[in-house]
Structures are given as C-alpha cells and as structure tokens.
C-alpha cells in the first residue's frame, strides 16, 4: 500500500470517528426529546449510520 492510500484510510477513519462522536451526543440525549425533535433525532442517527457504513465500505475496498 502506498502513502497516498494510507493517508486516505486515515482520513476516512478520522471522518468516521467524528461522525460517531456527533451521533453519540444525539443518541445519548434522544430519551429527553419529545415529538418532532425526537423524530428529527432518529432521522439524524439513521443518516449518520448510513454515512459511516459507506465510509467503512470505502476503507474495506482500499485495504484489499
């Protein structure tokens, strides 16, 4: 693996970590939300999970 690929993997991993950190705040506070705010939080969490999944798939391709 060359340095560019290593750097890309590191960047993707960092991005995944940042998204997870943001999502954890939403996940930990969702119980205190009501109605529309709770629905929005669920949508945000679902979106975060999907993005993390796609980024992780990209990393898998790069490490093969």
PDB file with SEQRES, HELIX, SHEET and CRYST1 records, atoms N, CA, C and O in Angstrom:
SEQRES   1 A   64  UNK UNK UNK UNK UNK UNK UNK UNK UNK UNK UNK UNK UNK          
SEQRES   2 A   64  UNK UNK UNK UNK UNK UNK UNK UNK UNK UNK UNK UNK UNK          
SEQRES   3 A   64  UNK UNK UNK UNK UNK UNK UNK UNK UNK UNK UNK UNK UNK          
SEQRES   4 A   64  UNK UNK UNK UNK UNK UNK UNK UNK UNK UNK UNK UNK UNK          
SEQRES   5 A   64  UNK UNK UNK UNK UNK UNK UNK UNK UNK UNK UNK UNK              
HELIX    1 AA1 UNK A    3  UNK A   29  1                                  27    
HELIX    2 AA2 UNK A   30  UNK A   32  5                                   3    
HELIX    3 AA3 UNK A   35  UNK A   63  1                                  29    
CRYST1    1.000    1.000    1.000  90.00  90.00  90.00 P 1           1          
ATOM      1  N   UNK A   1       0.851  -1.173   0.000  1.00  0.00           N  
ATOM      2  CA  UNK A   1       0.000   0.000   0.000  1.00  0.00           C  
ATOM      3  C   UNK A   1       0.899   1.239   0.000  1.00  0.00           C  
ATOM      4  O   UNK A   1       1.900   1.290   0.714  1.00  0.00           O  
ATOM      5  N   UNK A   2       0.536   2.214  -0.793  1.00  0.00           N  
ATOM      6  CA  UNK A   2       1.384   3.399  -0.847  1.00  0.00           C  
ATOM      7  C   UNK A   2       0.926   4.451   0.159  1.00  0.00           C  
ATOM      8  O   UNK A   2      -0.123   4.323   0.791  1.00  0.00           O  
ATOM      9  N   UNK A   3       1.738   5.481   0.286  1.00  0.00           N  
ATOM     10  CA  UNK A   3       1.465   6.517   1.283  1.00  0.00           C  
ATOM     11  C   UNK A   3       0.142   7.234   1.053  1.00  0.00           C  
ATOM     12  O   UNK A   3      -0.542   7.590   2.013  1.00  0.00           O  
ATOM     13  N   UNK A   4      -0.229   7.452  -0.214  1.00  0.00           N  
ATOM     14  CA  UNK A   4      -1.497   8.132  -0.506  1.00  0.00           C  
ATOM     15  C   UNK A   4      -2.696   7.324  -0.013  1.00  0.00           C  
ATOM     16  O   UNK A   4      -3.650   7.879   0.533  1.00  0.00           O  
ATOM     17  N   UNK A   5      -2.634   6.013  -0.211  1.00  0.00           N  
ATOM     18  CA  UNK A   5      -3.726   5.147   0.244  1.00  0.00           C  
ATOM     19  C   UNK A   5      -3.773   5.128   1.763  1.00  0.00           C  
ATOM     20  O   UNK A   5      -4.852   5.192   2.353  1.00  0.00           O  
ATOM     21  N   UNK A   6      -2.609   5.041   2.400  1.00  0.00           N  
ATOM     22  CA  UNK A   6      -2.562   5.078   3.865  1.00  0.00           C  
ATOM     23  C   UNK A   6      -3.168   6.369   4.405  1.00  0.00           C  
ATOM     24  O   UNK A   6      -3.904   6.355   5.392  1.00  0.00           O  
ATOM     25  N   UNK A   7      -2.852   7.479   3.752  1.00  0.00           N  
ATOM     26  CA  UNK A   7      -3.382   8.768   4.185  1.00  0.00           C  
ATOM     27  C   UNK A   7      -4.896   8.833   3.999  1.00  0.00           C  
ATOM     28  O   UNK A   7      -5.611   9.360   4.852  1.00  0.00           O  
ATOM     29  N   UNK A   8      -5.374   8.300   2.893  1.00  0.00           N  
ATOM     30  CA  UNK A   8      -6.811   8.288   2.640  1.00  0.00           C  
ATOM     31  C   UNK A   8      -7.542   7.433   3.677  1.00  0.00           C  
ATOM     32  O   UNK A   8      -8.601   7.820   4.171  1.00  0.00           O  
ATOM     33  N   UNK A   9      -6.980   6.287   4.000  1.00  0.00           N  
ATOM     34  CA  UNK A   9      -7.574   5.426   5.018  1.00  0.00           C  
ATOM     35  C   UNK A   9      -7.624   6.156   6.358  1.00  0.00           C  
ATOM     36  O   UNK A   9      -8.625   6.085   7.071  1.00  0.00           O  
ATOM     37  N   UNK A  10      -6.557   6.846   6.693  1.00  0.00           N  
ATOM     38  CA  UNK A  10      -6.521   7.597   7.949  1.00  0.00           C  
ATOM     39  C   UNK A  10      -7.581   8.706   7.949  1.00  0.00           C  
ATOM     40  O   UNK A  10      -8.261   8.917   8.953  1.00  0.00           O  
ATOM     41  N   UNK A  11      -7.718   9.408   6.830  1.00  0.00           N  
ATOM     42  CA  UNK A  11      -8.720  10.469   6.736  1.00  0.00           C  
ATOM     43  C   UNK A  11     -10.138   9.923   6.856  1.00  0.00           C  
ATOM     44  O   UNK A  11     -10.983  10.503   7.537  1.00  0.00           O  
ATOM     45  N   UNK A  12     -10.388   8.798   6.183  1.00  0.00           N  
ATOM     46  CA  UNK A  12     -11.712   8.185   6.273  1.00  0.00           C  
ATOM     47  C   UNK A  12     -12.001   7.733   7.702  1.00  0.00           C  
ATOM     48  O   UNK A  12     -13.110   7.913   8.205  1.00  0.00           O  
ATOM     49  N   UNK A  13     -11.010   7.152   8.344  1.00  0.00           N  
ATOM     50  CA  UNK A  13     -11.181   6.726   9.735  1.00  0.00           C  
ATOM     51  C   UNK A  13     -11.449   7.897  10.662  1.00  0.00           C  
ATOM     52  O   UNK A  13     -12.275   7.804  11.570  1.00  0.00           O  
ATOM     53  N   UNK A  14     -10.756   8.992  10.433  1.00  0.00           N  
ATOM     54  CA  UNK A  14     -10.973  10.196  11.231  1.00  0.00           C  
ATOM     55  C   UNK A  14     -12.380  10.735  11.027  1.00  0.00           C  
ATOM     56  O   UNK A  14     -13.040  11.152  11.978  1.00  0.00           O  
ATOM     57  N   UNK A  15     -12.832  10.724   9.779  1.00  0.00           N  
ATOM     58  CA  UNK A  15     -14.190  11.203   9.485  1.00  0.00           C  
ATOM     59  C   UNK A  15     -15.235  10.314  10.143  1.00  0.00           C  
ATOM     60  O   UNK A  15     -16.213  10.806  10.706  1.00  0.00           O  
ATOM     61  N   UNK A  16     -15.026   9.004  10.070  1.00  0.00           N  
ATOM     62  CA  UNK A  16     -15.936   8.067  10.729  1.00  0.00           C  
ATOM     63  C   UNK A  16     -15.998   8.371  12.224  1.00  0.00           C  
ATOM     64  O   UNK A  16     -17.082   8.421  12.806  1.00  0.00           O  
ATOM     65  N   UNK A  17     -14.850   8.571  12.838  1.00  0.00           N  
ATOM     66  CA  UNK A  17     -14.808   8.874  14.268  1.00  0.00           C  
ATOM     67  C   UNK A  17     -15.538  10.158  14.617  1.00  0.00           C  
ATOM     68  O   UNK A  17     -16.233  10.224  15.631  1.00  0.00           O  
ATOM     69  N   UNK A  18     -15.384  11.181  13.781  1.00  0.00           N  
ATOM     70  CA  UNK A  18     -16.057  12.459  14.028  1.00  0.00           C  
ATOM     71  C   UNK A  18     -17.572  12.310  13.925  1.00  0.00           C  
ATOM     72  O   UNK A  18     -18.313  12.870  14.733  1.00  0.00           O  
ATOM     73  N   UNK A  19     -18.025  11.558  12.935  1.00  0.00           N  
ATOM     74  CA  UNK A  19     -19.467  11.335  12.786  1.00  0.00           C  
ATOM     75  C   UNK A  19     -19.999  10.548  13.982  1.00  0.00           C  
ATOM     76  O   UNK A  19     -21.075  10.849  14.500  1.00  0.00           O  
ATOM     77  N   UNK A  20     -19.247   9.546  14.415  1.00  0.00           N  
ATOM     78  CA  UNK A  20     -19.670   8.751  15.567  1.00  0.00           C  
ATOM     79  C   UNK A  20     -19.758   9.609  16.825  1.00  0.00           C  
ATOM     80  O   UNK A  20     -20.677   9.455  17.629  1.00  0.00           O  
ATOM     81  N   UNK A  21     -18.803  10.507  16.985  1.00  0.00           N  
ATOM     82  CA  UNK A  21     -18.812  11.384  18.154  1.00  0.00           C  
ATOM     83  C   UNK A  21     -20.065  12.266  18.154  1.00  0.00           C  
ATOM     84  O   UNK A  21     -20.741  12.396  19.175  1.00  0.00           O  
ATOM     85  N   UNK A  22     -20.363  12.865  17.010  1.00  0.00           N  
ATOM     86  CA  UNK A  22     -21.563  13.703  16.906  1.00  0.00           C  
ATOM     87  C   UNK A  22     -22.830  12.887  17.132  1.00  0.00           C  
ATOM     88  O   UNK A  22     -23.751  13.335  17.814  1.00  0.00           O  
ATOM     89  N   UNK A  23     -22.870  11.699  16.562  1.00  0.00           N  
ATOM     90  CA  UNK A  23     -24.053  10.846  16.698  1.00  0.00           C  
ATOM     91  C   UNK A  23     -24.239  10.374  18.139  1.00  0.00           C  
ATOM     92  O   UNK A  23     -25.370  10.177  18.583  1.00  0.00           O  
ATOM     93  N   UNK A  24     -23.150  10.194  18.865  1.00  0.00           N  
ATOM     94  CA  UNK A  24     -23.280   9.722  20.244  1.00  0.00           C  
ATOM     95  C   UNK A  24     -24.012  10.739  21.110  1.00  0.00           C  
ATOM     96  O   UNK A  24     -24.773  10.364  22.003  1.00  0.00           O  
ATOM     97  N   UNK A  25     -23.788  12.018  20.851  1.00  0.00           N  
ATOM     98  CA  UNK A  25     -24.492  13.053  21.611  1.00  0.00           C  
ATOM     99  C   UNK A  25     -25.990  12.959  21.344  1.00  0.00           C  
ATOM    100  O   UNK A  25     -26.801  13.044  22.267  1.00  0.00           O  
ATOM    101  N   UNK A  26     -26.343  12.786  20.094  1.00  0.00           N  
ATOM    102  CA  UNK A  26     -27.758  12.649  19.729  1.00  0.00           C  
ATOM    103  C   UNK A  26     -28.340  11.402  20.389  1.00  0.00           C  
ATOM    104  O   UNK A  26     -29.424  11.450  20.970  1.00  0.00           O  
ATOM    105  N   UNK A  27     -27.623  10.297  20.298  1.00  0.00           N  
ATOM    106  CA  UNK A  27     -28.110   9.037  20.861  1.00  0.00           C  
ATOM    107  C   UNK A  27     -28.297   9.119  22.379  1.00  0.00           C  
ATOM    108  O   UNK A  27     -29.249   8.565  22.928  1.00  0.00           O  
ATOM    109  N   UNK A  28     -27.389   9.806  23.036  1.00  0.00           N  
ATOM    110  CA  UNK A  28     -27.461   9.892  24.500  1.00  0.00           C  
ATOM    111  C   UNK A  28     -28.544  10.847  24.987  1.00  0.00           C  
ATOM    112  O   UNK A  28     -28.980  10.751  26.135  1.00  0.00           O  
ATOM    113  N   UNK A  29     -28.984  11.764  24.134  1.00  0.00           N  
ATOM    114  CA  UNK A  29     -29.994  12.730  24.560  1.00  0.00           C  
ATOM    115  C   UNK A  29     -31.375  12.463  23.972  1.00  0.00           C  
ATOM    116  O   UNK A  29     -32.331  13.168  24.294  1.00  0.00           O  
ATOM    117  N   UNK A  30     -31.489  11.457  23.118  1.00  0.00           N  
ATOM    118  CA  UNK A  30     -32.758  11.217  22.426  1.00  0.00           C  
ATOM    119  C   UNK A  30     -33.903  10.920  23.398  1.00  0.00           C  
ATOM    120  O   UNK A  30     -35.058  11.236  23.114  1.00  0.00           O  
ATOM    121  N   UNK A  31     -33.588  10.324  24.521  1.00  0.00           N  
ATOM    122  CA  UNK A  31     -34.624   9.999  25.502  1.00  0.00           C  
ATOM    123  C   UNK A  31     -35.288  11.216  26.108  1.00  0.00           C  
ATOM    124  O   UNK A  31     -36.423  11.141  26.577  1.00  0.00           O  
ATOM    125  N   UNK A  32     -34.588  12.334  26.101  1.00  0.00           N  
ATOM    126  CA  UNK A  32     -35.159  13.544  26.694  1.00  0.00           C  
ATOM    127  C   UNK A  32     -35.950  14.379  25.682  1.00  0.00           C  
ATOM    128  O   UNK A  32     -36.560  15.386  26.040  1.00  0.00           O  
ATOM    129  N   UNK A  33     -35.932  13.950  24.417  1.00  0.00           N  
ATOM    130  CA  UNK A  33     -36.637  14.696  23.377  1.00  0.00           C  
ATOM    131  C   UNK A  33     -38.069  14.195  23.240  1.00  0.00           C  
ATOM    132  O   UNK A  33     -38.384  13.059  23.592  1.00  0.00           O  
ATOM    133  N   UNK A  34     -38.913  15.053  22.729  1.00  0.00           N  
ATOM    134  CA  UNK A  34     -40.318  14.705  22.534  1.00  0.00           C  
ATOM    135  C   UNK A  34     -40.747  15.015  21.105  1.00  0.00           C  
ATOM    136  O   UNK A  34     -40.180  15.888  20.448  1.00  0.00           O  
ATOM    137  N   UNK A  35     -41.746  14.295  20.640  1.00  0.00           N  
ATOM    138  CA  UNK A  35     -42.409  14.579  19.378  1.00  0.00           C  
ATOM    139  C   UNK A  35     -41.493  14.760  18.183  1.00  0.00           C  
ATOM    140  O   UNK A  35     -40.690  13.889  17.848  1.00  0.00           O  
ATOM    141  N   UNK A  36     -41.634  15.914  17.550  1.00  0.00           N  
ATOM    142  CA  UNK A  36     -40.906  16.200  16.310  1.00  0.00           C  
ATOM    143  C   UNK A  36     -39.398  16.206  16.515  1.00  0.00           C  
ATOM    144  O   UNK A  36     -38.653  15.749  15.648  1.00  0.00           O  
ATOM    145  N   UNK A  37     -38.939  16.721  17.655  1.00  0.00           N  
ATOM    146  CA  UNK A  37     -37.498  16.735  17.930  1.00  0.00           C  
ATOM    147  C   UNK A  37     -36.937  15.315  17.989  1.00  0.00           C  
ATOM    148  O   UNK A  37     -35.845  15.048  17.488  1.00  0.00           O  
ATOM    149  N   UNK A  38     -37.694  14.414  18.603  1.00  0.00           N  
ATOM    150  CA  UNK A  38     -37.255  13.017  18.684  1.00  0.00           C  
ATOM    151  C   UNK A  38     -37.216  12.395  17.291  1.00  0.00           C  
ATOM    152  O   UNK A  38     -36.277  11.673  16.956  1.00  0.00           O  
ATOM    153  N   UNK A  39     -38.230  12.672  16.487  1.00  0.00           N  
ATOM    154  CA  UNK A  39     -38.256  12.149  15.121  1.00  0.00           C  
ATOM    155  C   UNK A  39     -37.065  12.658  14.316  1.00  0.00           C  
ATOM    156  O   UNK A  39     -36.441  11.897  13.577  1.00  0.00           O  
ATOM    157  N   UNK A  40     -36.754  13.930  14.457  1.00  0.00           N  
ATOM    158  CA  UNK A  40     -35.595  14.500  13.768  1.00  0.00           C  
ATOM    159  C   UNK A  40     -34.299  13.844  14.231  1.00  0.00           C  
ATOM    160  O   UNK A  40     -33.400  13.605  13.425  1.00  0.00           O  
ATOM    161  N   UNK A  41     -34.202  13.554  15.512  1.00  0.00           N  
ATOM    162  CA  UNK A  41     -33.008  12.914  16.046  1.00  0.00           C  
ATOM    163  C   UNK A  41     -32.844  11.507  15.472  1.00  0.00           C  
ATOM    164  O   UNK A  41     -31.730  11.085  15.162  1.00  0.00           O  
ATOM    165  N   UNK A  42     -33.947  10.792  15.333  1.00  0.00           N  
ATOM    166  CA  UNK A  42     -33.892   9.442  14.754  1.00  0.00           C  
ATOM    167  C   UNK A  42     -33.427   9.513  13.300  1.00  0.00           C  
ATOM    168  O   UNK A  42     -32.612   8.701  12.862  1.00  0.00           O  
ATOM    169  N   UNK A  43     -33.942  10.476  12.566  1.00  0.00           N  
ATOM    170  CA  UNK A  43     -33.521  10.659  11.172  1.00  0.00           C  
ATOM    171  C   UNK A  43     -32.031  10.976  11.109  1.00  0.00           C  
ATOM    172  O   UNK A  43     -31.313  10.442  10.263  1.00  0.00           O  
ATOM    173  N   UNK A  44     -31.571  11.838  11.999  1.00  0.00           N  
ATOM    174  CA  UNK A  44     -30.148  12.198  12.023  1.00  0.00           C  
ATOM    175  C   UNK A  44     -29.280  10.987  12.348  1.00  0.00           C  
ATOM    176  O   UNK A  44     -28.237  10.782  11.728  1.00  0.00           O  
ATOM    177  N   UNK A  45     -29.708  10.190  13.317  1.00  0.00           N  
ATOM    178  CA  UNK A  45     -28.954   8.987  13.669  1.00  0.00           C  
ATOM    179  C   UNK A  45     -28.909   7.998  12.508  1.00  0.00           C  
ATOM    180  O   UNK A  45     -27.863   7.420  12.214  1.00  0.00           O  
ATOM    181  N   UNK A  46     -30.041   7.813  11.860  1.00  0.00           N  
ATOM    182  CA  UNK A  46     -30.104   6.900  10.723  1.00  0.00           C  
ATOM    183  C   UNK A  46     -29.183   7.367   9.611  1.00  0.00           C  
ATOM    184  O   UNK A  46     -28.473   6.561   9.011  1.00  0.00           O  
ATOM    185  N   UNK A  47     -29.191   8.639   9.338  1.00  0.00           N  
ATOM    186  CA  UNK A  47     -28.312   9.202   8.311  1.00  0.00           C  
ATOM    187  C   UNK A  47     -26.845   9.006   8.677  1.00  0.00           C  
ATOM    188  O   UNK A  47     -26.029   8.649   7.827  1.00  0.00           O  
ATOM    189  N   UNK A  48     -26.518   9.237   9.925  1.00  0.00           N  
ATOM    190  CA  UNK A  48     -25.131   9.059  10.380  1.00  0.00           C  
ATOM    191  C   UNK A  48     -24.669   7.621  10.212  1.00  0.00           C  
ATOM    192  O   UNK A  48     -23.549   7.367   9.768  1.00  0.00           O  
ATOM    193  N   UNK A  49     -25.530   6.688  10.567  1.00  0.00           N  
ATOM    194  CA  UNK A  49     -25.199   5.268  10.426  1.00  0.00           C  
ATOM    195  C   UNK A  49     -24.958   4.914   8.959  1.00  0.00           C  
ATOM    196  O   UNK A  49     -24.020   4.183   8.641  1.00  0.00           O  
ATOM    197  N   UNK A  50     -25.793   5.426   8.079  1.00  0.00           N  
ATOM    198  CA  UNK A  50     -25.634   5.147   6.651  1.00  0.00           C  
ATOM    199  C   UNK A  50     -24.325   5.719   6.108  1.00  0.00           C  
ATOM    200  O   UNK A  50     -23.632   5.064   5.330  1.00  0.00           O  
ATOM    201  N   UNK A  51     -23.995   6.929   6.516  1.00  0.00           N  
ATOM    202  CA  UNK A  51     -22.745   7.543   6.062  1.00  0.00           C  
ATOM    203  C   UNK A  51     -21.549   6.770   6.595  1.00  0.00           C  
ATOM    204  O   UNK A  51     -20.598   6.514   5.856  1.00  0.00           O  
ATOM    205  N   UNK A  52     -21.584   6.398   7.864  1.00  0.00           N  
ATOM    206  CA  UNK A  52     -20.494   5.614   8.451  1.00  0.00           C  
ATOM    207  C   UNK A  52     -20.334   4.299   7.695  1.00  0.00           C  
ATOM    208  O   UNK A  52     -19.213   3.878   7.410  1.00  0.00           O  
ATOM    209  N   UNK A  53     -21.431   3.661   7.374  1.00  0.00           N  
ATOM    210  CA  UNK A  53     -21.389   2.401   6.645  1.00  0.00           C  
ATOM    211  C   UNK A  53     -20.709   2.574   5.286  1.00  0.00           C  
ATOM    212  O   UNK A  53     -19.860   1.769   4.905  1.00  0.00           O  
ATOM    213  N   UNK A  54     -21.085   3.624   4.563  1.00  0.00           N  
ATOM    214  CA  UNK A  54     -20.481   3.867   3.247  1.00  0.00           C  
ATOM    215  C   UNK A  54     -18.990   4.169   3.352  1.00  0.00           C  
ATOM    216  O   UNK A  54     -18.194   3.689   2.545  1.00  0.00           O  
ATOM    217  N   UNK A  55     -18.619   4.962   4.347  1.00  0.00           N  
ATOM    218  CA  UNK A  55     -17.198   5.260   4.526  1.00  0.00           C  
ATOM    219  C   UNK A  55     -16.410   4.001   4.902  1.00  0.00           C  
ATOM    220  O   UNK A  55     -15.294   3.798   4.425  1.00  0.00           O  
ATOM    221  N   UNK A  56     -16.991   3.168   5.749  1.00  0.00           N  
ATOM    222  CA  UNK A  56     -16.326   1.920   6.129  1.00  0.00           C  
ATOM    223  C   UNK A  56     -16.172   0.987   4.932  1.00  0.00           C  
ATOM    224  O   UNK A  56     -15.165   0.289   4.810  1.00  0.00           O  
ATOM    225  N   UNK A  57     -17.165   0.974   4.053  1.00  0.00           N  
ATOM    226  CA  UNK A  57     -17.055   0.176   2.826  1.00  0.00           C  
ATOM    227  C   UNK A  57     -15.908   0.689   1.953  1.00  0.00           C  
ATOM    228  O   UNK A  57     -15.188  -0.102   1.344  1.00  0.00           O  
ATOM    229  N   UNK A  58     -15.742   1.987   1.895  1.00  0.00           N  
ATOM    230  CA  UNK A  58     -14.647   2.567   1.127  1.00  0.00           C  
ATOM    231  C   UNK A  58     -13.307   2.139   1.701  1.00  0.00           C  
ATOM    232  O   UNK A  58     -12.378   1.820   0.959  1.00  0.00           O  
ATOM    233  N   UNK A  59     -13.211   2.133   3.014  1.00  0.00           N  
ATOM    234  CA  UNK A  59     -11.973   1.684   3.661  1.00  0.00           C  
ATOM    235  C   UNK A  59     -11.707   0.218   3.335  1.00  0.00           C  
ATOM    236  O   UNK A  59     -10.566  -0.159   3.066  1.00  0.00           O  
ATOM    237  N   UNK A  60     -12.748  -0.608   3.356  1.00  0.00           N  
ATOM    238  CA  UNK A  60     -12.583  -2.025   3.025  1.00  0.00           C  
ATOM    239  C   UNK A  60     -12.014  -2.196   1.628  1.00  0.00           C  
ATOM    240  O   UNK A  60     -11.133  -3.028   1.413  1.00  0.00           O  
ATOM    241  N   UNK A  61     -12.507  -1.419   0.681  1.00  0.00           N  
ATOM    242  CA  UNK A  61     -12.006  -1.501  -0.700  1.00  0.00           C  
ATOM    243  C   UNK A  61     -10.529  -1.136  -0.721  1.00  0.00           C  
ATOM    244  O   UNK A  61      -9.741  -1.778  -1.415  1.00  0.00           O  
ATOM    245  N   UNK A  62     -10.152  -0.126   0.021  1.00  0.00           N  
ATOM    246  CA  UNK A  62      -8.768   0.338  -0.003  1.00  0.00           C  
ATOM    247  C   UNK A  62      -7.802  -0.642   0.642  1.00  0.00           C  
ATOM    248  O   UNK A  62      -6.643  -0.711   0.232  1.00  0.00           O  
ATOM    249  N   UNK A  63      -8.236  -1.392   1.628  1.00  0.00           N  
ATOM    250  CA  UNK A  63      -7.315  -2.291   2.319  1.00  0.00           C  
ATOM    251  C   UNK A  63      -7.188  -3.655   1.626  1.00  0.00           C  
ATOM    252  O   UNK A  63      -6.366  -4.474   2.039  1.00  0.00           O  
ATOM    253  N   UNK A  64      -7.965  -3.905   0.607  1.00  0.00           N  
ATOM    254  CA  UNK A  64      -7.870  -5.179  -0.112  1.00  0.00           C  
ATOM    255  C   UNK A  64      -6.630  -5.225  -0.965  1.00  0.00           C  
ATOM    256  O   UNK A  64      -6.384  -6.222  -1.643  1.00  0.00           O  
TER     257      UNK A  64                                                      
END                                                                             
